[in-house]
């Protein structure tokens, strides 16, 4: 039989191990459920908050690509000053990556394509978005949802590193015929991964401000 002091020491040791285990498990689930993503690029880091309440399917789709490491090594292949920066689907040699099934369009969620927001790129079919996304450089109300015409689903917002996005725009375009708006030197997403949320990830400052001042009555498309 162990002396009482040894029993106490063993109990303490077990308690410490259990506590460490709980801390580890808590950290694991915090990371797994985080809805803030850091995007490391050749020019610096971009941190984005995701709007899971307003765009649940789109956020789930985006995080699946993040967790799978899909975005690692992709480039920003469409950079248009005064409009947006698009990436997340091509490698440095302009090879298009194979994607999952398209995600349903959620542009009716009330979120606007304001400067600094993330939205899903797509074809003319509203429900054709897969992996590629873009970051709005300016307010782009013509991309929003209007009665009878789906828009481009906004699902997140840059909360840190917008200067990196602006820096991408300063890089000269290349001479690739198929992608004339791609920078001459590829700007890669080195790594995209979840981090612990730093604040409210349901409503961004840009969205709050734009909801007050943006009102578009008519929109015309060619």
C-alpha atoms as one frame of an Amber mdcrd trajectory, in Angstrom:
protein
   0.000   0.000   0.000   1.276   3.450  -0.921   1.827   5.983   1.858  -0.723
   8.820   1.952   1.724  11.410   0.602   2.417   9.220  -2.442  -1.291   8.814
  -3.086  -1.664  12.591  -2.964   1.231  12.994  -5.422  -0.262  10.478  -7.845
  -3.650  12.203  -7.585  -2.054  15.552  -8.342  -0.224  14.104 -11.342  -3.413
  12.570 -12.720  -5.288  15.824 -12.198  -2.611  17.731 -14.110  -2.741  15.257
 -16.968  -6.528  15.499 -17.149  -6.351  19.309 -17.095  -3.766  19.333 -19.885
  -5.961  16.972 -21.894  -8.994  19.246 -21.490  -6.940  22.273 -22.532  -5.695
  20.443 -25.602  -9.187  19.279 -26.561 -10.611  22.780 -26.041  -7.873  24.271
 -28.198  -8.549  21.675 -30.882 -12.262  22.420 -31.052 -11.661  26.170 -30.954
  -9.396  25.821 -33.981 -11.814  23.491 -35.755 -14.785  25.799 -35.238 -12.965
  29.082 -35.886 -14.529  31.285 -38.525 -11.574  33.599 -38.984  -9.039  32.713
 -41.666  -5.502  33.931 -42.221  -4.246  34.017 -45.806  -0.467  34.177 -46.132
   0.668  35.569 -49.485   3.933  36.512 -51.172   3.264  40.130 -50.160   2.063
  39.621 -46.587  -0.845  38.356 -44.527  -4.573  38.954 -44.972  -6.974  38.080
 -42.155 -10.673  37.651 -42.877 -13.772  37.162 -40.759 -16.501  34.972 -42.224
 -20.239  35.682 -42.023 -21.537  32.207 -41.220 -24.995  33.335 -40.119 -25.702
  35.243 -43.322 -23.978  32.855 -45.747 -23.807  29.430 -44.045 -23.440  27.281
 -47.167 -20.828  29.564 -48.696 -18.767  29.766 -45.508 -18.911  25.992 -45.088
 -17.789  25.579 -48.690 -14.913  28.049 -48.284 -13.731  26.484 -45.017 -13.760
  23.035 -46.592 -11.304  24.276 -49.206  -9.247  25.978 -46.481  -9.115  22.838
 -44.332  -8.186  20.709 -47.345  -5.243  23.005 -48.154  -6.781  23.681 -51.564
  -5.802  27.358 -51.651  -2.155  26.746 -50.777  -0.083  27.548 -53.846  -2.871
  29.177 -55.834  -2.461  32.673 -57.258  -4.350  35.930 -57.684  -4.935  35.654
 -61.420  -7.392  38.489 -62.023  -6.415  41.910 -60.672  -8.423  44.911 -61.836
  -7.610  48.290 -60.234 -10.680  50.119 -59.003 -12.677  46.896 -58.984 -11.453
  43.698 -57.340  -8.705  41.092 -56.831  -9.631  37.485 -57.658  -7.864  34.239
 -56.864  -8.090  30.809 -55.312  -8.416  28.568 -58.355  -5.243  28.529 -60.460
  -1.665  27.492 -59.769   1.362  29.647 -60.659   1.455  28.171 -64.175  -2.266
  28.963 -64.688  -3.382  25.388 -64.275  -6.967  25.318 -63.032  -7.439  23.101
 -59.989 -10.215  20.541 -59.789 -12.983  21.699 -57.452 -15.915  20.351 -55.512
 -19.533  20.715 -56.623 -20.832  24.313 -56.908 -22.368  26.018 -53.896 -25.832
  27.555 -53.833 -26.025  31.323 -54.374 -26.695  33.218 -51.125 -26.482  36.773
 -52.424 -29.953  37.497 -51.042 -28.424  37.623 -47.536 -28.387  41.425 -47.397
 -24.592  41.745 -47.400 -23.172  44.258 -49.858 -20.122  44.061 -52.089 -18.358
  46.835 -50.184 -14.629  47.560 -50.154 -12.779  44.884 -48.223 -15.468  42.215
 -48.481 -14.958  38.720 -49.891 -17.410  37.334 -52.434 -17.616  34.208 -54.522
 -16.606  34.365 -58.173 -18.922  32.537 -60.569 -20.113  32.209 -64.155 -23.400
  33.611 -65.445 -25.209  30.763 -63.692 -25.891  32.153 -60.174 -25.254  28.723
 -58.643 -21.914  28.046 -60.359 -19.485  29.281 -57.661 -16.938  26.716 -56.487
 -13.586  27.764 -55.002 -12.564  31.073 -56.531 -13.266  34.229 -54.562 -12.546
  37.917 -54.915 -11.855  40.847 -52.607 -13.653  44.083 -53.453 -11.276  47.022
 -53.821 -14.136  49.545 -53.857 -17.865  49.512 -53.218 -19.395  47.504 -56.075
 -23.174  47.789 -55.683 -23.749  46.465 -59.202 -22.591  43.065 -57.901 -25.257
  42.961 -55.191 -28.507  41.044 -55.286 -31.563  42.803 -56.729 -35.127  41.579
 -57.277 -35.105  39.162 -60.170 -31.319  39.164 -60.482 -29.038  37.250 -58.103
 -25.775  38.940 -57.193 -22.363  37.716 -56.074 -22.456  36.177 -52.612 -20.588
  38.161 -49.959 -19.404  35.828 -47.200 -16.554  37.566 -45.389 -14.574  40.714
 -44.773 -10.895  41.629 -44.479 -10.178  42.729 -40.914  -6.408  42.979 -41.285
  -4.069  43.237 -44.260  -6.109  45.313 -46.676  -2.862  47.116 -47.444  -1.587
  43.801 -48.809  -4.600  43.589 -51.107  -3.936  47.153 -52.276  -0.285  46.257
 -52.879  -1.316  43.435 -55.212  -2.983  46.015 -57.450   0.263  47.955 -57.875
   2.043  45.031 -59.524   2.255  45.301 -63.331   0.112  42.908 -65.365   1.701
  40.188 -67.432   1.227  39.282 -71.068  -0.664  36.020 -70.713  -3.316  36.016
 -73.414  -5.880  34.040 -71.448  -5.293  35.944 -68.189  -4.290  39.490 -69.178
  -5.131  40.850 -65.721  -2.752  38.521 -63.909   0.371  40.131 -62.377   3.558
  39.569 -64.388   5.102  37.852 -61.365   2.696  35.386 -59.752   1.398  36.453
 -56.343   0.672  33.259 -54.492  -1.465  32.266 -51.558   1.226  30.436 -49.631
  -1.134  29.121 -46.995  -4.710  29.649 -45.808  -5.815  28.368 -42.420  -8.242
  28.992 -39.571  -7.267  31.033 -36.549  -9.066  31.914 -33.343 -11.622  34.643
 -33.912 -10.594  38.078 -32.655 -14.034  39.655 -32.500 -17.555  39.664 -33.864
 -17.516  37.747 -37.107 -21.142  38.190 -37.970 -21.286  41.832 -39.013 -18.311
  43.758 -40.367 -17.599  47.469 -40.068 -17.792  47.877 -43.853 -21.233  46.278
 -43.933 -22.537  48.450 -41.089 -21.288  51.582 -42.797 -22.499  50.639 -46.255
 -25.968  49.726 -45.000 -26.326  53.364 -43.980 -25.068  55.113 -47.102 -25.550
  52.821 -50.124 -28.901  52.887 -51.849 -29.148  51.907 -55.493 -32.550  52.330
 -57.116 -31.806  51.144 -60.658 -29.077  48.990 -62.153 -28.436  48.435 -65.847
 -26.389  45.612 -67.362 -25.098  45.137 -70.850
